[in-house]
Amino acid sequence: MTVSGRDRLTLHQPYSHNATVARCIARIRPYHPAMETKGATIVITGAASGIGRAMAQRFSADGAGRVVIVDVDGDGADAVAAELGARAEVLDVTDEAAVVELIERTESAFGAIDLWCGNAGVGANGGVELDNDTWNANWNVNVMAHVIAARHLVPRWIERGGGHLLLTASAAGLLTNLGTAPYAVTKHGCVALAEWLAITYAEQGIRVSCLCPQGVRTPMTEADGELAIEVVKAMGMIEPSQVADAVAAGLANDDFLILPHPEVAFYEQRRAGDRQRWLTGMQKLQASLTSPR
Ligand SMILES: NC(=O)c1ccc[n+]([C@@H]2O[C@H](COP(=O)([O-])OP(=O)(O)OC[C@H]3O[C@@H](n4cnc5c(N)ncnc54)[C@H](O)[C@@H]3O)[C@@H](O)[C@H]2O)c1
């Protein structure tokens, strides 16, 4: 398929200068108000600990109708569900048949899923020397699990005229993450997927948010390699509850990008504005952390 000169102009012009796109946005916004978590049926994957658990606590405190705690860690999921009077579901988010059953089971028990938080994630310390199984595991959990969930939720949401998908990516998906290539690469994929879904289905009432924290004190950061930990500490760690606060505010404001560390927006602008300069800065940071002192 070729793209004509006119199409190229339309696709690449900033939307503030594009009357057609501005008219479309004006048409979409009034009909689909921001996500209201009070009374909503909410599914959260990777909710046995860390950020997922904190979101479950926050949504419950805000009066969510039903919260479903999904995780491969059965004991962890049970504990969070017991604490919140929620339902625990033990499954692997990369198992498509299990995800379909989860959606069907949840909707028959509680009605339509209003908000799906695809939050389960994995990382791996290292670069291209890591084996294919490790790369594939990161790809499957950090990207494909979201593709699978969207494949089965989007048609239901289109039929009903709305639904909200929140994907937990990472600042690594907007910038990079020293010391962990599969994580940085697949989180970029997660951001790209979230953007694509947000653009493609906006007019059918589907909302997408992309959560991109930097360092958060969770079991995942405890398991990080030395280099990643050094970076995260240098940038400042926040608590999972602070991420949940940012999520609640972001959903209420109908934000696509939810940045619990606001400075990430500035770093992203620096990266886009002058890639060479940004790379030089990152190379210096890497060298300062890995060179013998
Ligand atoms: N902690 C951070 O600094 C940080 C920063 C940015 C983004 N994130 C992202 O936040 C999300 C949550 O991470 P966290 O920091 O709370 O870590 P965490 O380890 O506390 O939680 C991750 C949860 O995901 C579950 N999980 C992993 N693979 C799964 C699978 N295949 N199916 C079902 N559950 C699975 C784990 O059992 C665990 O309970 C991840 O996507 C992570 O990449 C974390």
The ligand as an SDF file (V2000), in Angstrom:
LIG
                    3D

 44 48  0  0  0  0  0  0  0  0999 V2000
    8.9640   -1.6970   40.0880 N   0  0  0  0  0  0  0  0  0  0  0  0
    9.3280   -0.7990   39.1960 C   0  0  0  0  0  0  0  0  0  0  0  0
   10.2780   -0.0300   39.4180 O   0  0  0  0  0  0  0  0  0  0  0  0
    8.6040   -0.6880   37.8880 C   0  0  0  0  0  0  0  0  0  0  0  0
    8.8580    0.4270   37.0790 C   0  0  0  0  0  0  0  0  0  0  0  0
    8.1970    0.5450   35.8890 C   0  0  0  0  0  0  0  0  0  0  0  0
    7.2860   -0.4140   35.4860 C   0  0  0  0  0  0  0  0  0  0  0  0
    7.0530   -1.5020   36.2790 N   0  0  0  0  0  0  0  0  0  0  0  0
    6.0970   -2.4790   35.8160 C   0  0  0  0  0  0  0  0  0  0  0  0
    5.0660   -2.5860   36.7620 O   0  0  0  0  0  0  0  0  0  0  0  0
    4.4260   -3.8600   36.6360 C   0  0  0  0  0  0  0  0  0  0  0  0
    4.2770   -4.4790   38.0030 C   0  0  0  0  0  0  0  0  0  0  0  0
    5.5900   -4.7280   38.5010 O   0  0  0  0  0  0  0  0  0  0  0  0
    5.9750   -4.6040   40.0410 P   0  0  0  0  0  0  0  0  0  0  0  0
    7.1230   -3.6910   40.1190 O   0  0  0  0  0  0  0  0  0  0  0  0
    4.7680   -4.3510   40.8420 O   0  0  0  0  0  0  0  0  0  0  0  0
    6.5750   -6.0510   40.2720 O   0  0  0  0  0  0  0  0  0  0  0  0
    6.0650   -7.2820   41.1460 P   0  0  0  0  0  0  0  0  0  0  0  0
    7.0910   -8.3370   40.9070 O   0  0  0  0  0  0  0  0  0  0  0  0
    5.7710   -6.8600   42.5220 O   0  0  0  0  0  0  0  0  0  0  0  0
    4.6710   -7.6720   40.4500 O   0  0  0  0  0  0  0  0  0  0  0  0
    4.5970   -8.3170   39.2180 C   0  0  0  0  0  0  0  0  0  0  0  0
    3.5390   -9.3950   39.3560 C   0  0  0  0  0  0  0  0  0  0  0  0
    3.2980   -9.9530   38.0580 O   0  0  0  0  0  0  0  0  0  0  0  0
    3.0850  -11.3440   38.2310 C   0  0  0  0  0  0  0  0  0  0  0  0
    3.3260  -12.0400   36.9710 N   0  0  0  0  0  0  0  0  0  0  0  0
    4.4950  -12.1400   36.2950 C   0  0  0  0  0  0  0  0  0  0  0  0
    4.3420  -12.8770   35.1950 N   0  0  0  0  0  0  0  0  0  0  0  0
    3.0300  -13.2430   35.1600 C   0  0  0  0  0  0  0  0  0  0  0  0
    2.2590  -14.0060   34.2640 C   0  0  0  0  0  0  0  0  0  0  0  0
    2.8110  -14.5640   33.1690 N   0  0  0  0  0  0  0  0  0  0  0  0
    0.9370  -14.1710   34.5120 N   0  0  0  0  0  0  0  0  0  0  0  0
    0.3700  -13.6260   35.6290 C   0  0  0  0  0  0  0  0  0  0  0  0
    1.0770  -12.9130   36.5240 N   0  0  0  0  0  0  0  0  0  0  0  0
    2.3770  -12.7090   36.2870 C   0  0  0  0  0  0  0  0  0  0  0  0
    4.0880  -11.7370   39.3170 C   0  0  0  0  0  0  0  0  0  0  0  0
    3.7640  -12.9920   39.9250 O   0  0  0  0  0  0  0  0  0  0  0  0
    3.9730  -10.5530   40.2640 C   0  0  0  0  0  0  0  0  0  0  0  0
    3.0140  -10.7730   41.2830 O   0  0  0  0  0  0  0  0  0  0  0  0
    5.2930   -4.6520   35.6630 C   0  0  0  0  0  0  0  0  0  0  0  0
    4.7060   -4.6360   34.3790 O   0  0  0  0  0  0  0  0  0  0  0  0
    6.5860   -3.8920   35.6540 C   0  0  0  0  0  0  0  0  0  0  0  0
    7.3170   -4.0870   34.4710 O   0  0  0  0  0  0  0  0  0  0  0  0
    7.6860   -1.6430   37.4710 C   0  0  0  0  0  0  0  0  0  0  0  0
  1  2  1  0
  2  3  2  0
  2  4  1  0
  4  5  1  0
  4 44  2  0
  5  6  2  0
  6  7  1  0
  7  8  2  0
  8  9  1  0
  8 44  1  0
  9 10  1  0
  9 42  1  0
 10 11  1  0
 11 12  1  0
 11 40  1  0
 12 13  1  0
 13 14  1  0
 14 15  2  0
 14 16  1  0
 14 17  1  0
 17 18  1  0
 18 19  2  0
 18 20  1  0
 18 21  1  0
 21 22  1  0
 22 23  1  0
 23 24  1  0
 23 38  1  0
 24 25  1  0
 25 26  1  0
 25 36  1  0
 26 27  1  0
 26 35  1  0
 27 28  2  0
 28 29  1  0
 29 30  1  0
 29 35  2  0
 30 31  1  0
 30 32  2  0
 32 33  1  0
 33 34  2  0
 34 35  1  0
 36 37  1  0
 36 38  1  0
 38 39  1  0
 40 41  1  0
 40 42  1  0
 42 43  1  0
M  CHG  2   8   1  16  -1
M  END
$$$$
